[in-house]
Amino acid sequence: MDELPVNCIFNKEVTGCGGTELALSNSKSTIIAMPFVHVVINKIEKEEHRENVLGVYGGITDEEIEKYIRTNGV
């Protein structure tokens, strides 16, 4: 796959297949739910994602989410 489906819930089930990376690196607004905070932090710490990805987990405020939405035109 070189792009994920839109307007759907996509349960990739398999780890390490590149689906999350594909979603993070395309230009479409995407919400990704992950079961562990350390996985979210790992993804947002990658240099190529720092500017356009917001990891939401404990301690992230509504104001931070709203600022991200306004700044990124989501």
PyMOL commands that set and color helices and strands:
alter all, ss='L'
color gray80, all
select helices_A, chain A and resi 19-25+37-44+47-49+62-72
alter helices_A, ss='H'
color red, helices_A
deselect
rebuild
show_as cartoon
